[in-house]
Amino acid sequence: MGYGVPGSLAGALSFPERQIFNISGDGAFSMVMQDIITQKKYNLPVINIITSNVSLNFIKSEQDDLPIPEHSGIFIEDQDFAMIARGMGVEAVTVTKSDDLPAAFDKAVEVT
């Protein structure tokens, strides 16, 4: 959990001629979002897609397999990750409707 951003940065450094995409859940992204500063520093062409289910879902899945009666400590507050990314100096857009995805992808490809 939390491998997407650093893995995509490594991919961008290893294959600088390619467009790199990272898809992370909100919990995984929250663990490593500071790595966006590295992406900005080295001007790496990574498009980060963050999905939100307001939980640490991987941990929830593990708890489902164990005799834990309640899901403890897995719910997180919903965040505007685009705002956080902009605060780190990276272009970002928040998409809340699937109809808005094509335009968001077009913009992301244009700015990377």
Summary of the structure (lengths in Angstrom):
residues: 112
radius of gyration: 15.3
end to end distance: 25.3
largest distance: 48.9
contacts: 289
relative contact order: 0.17
helix: 51%
strand: 12%
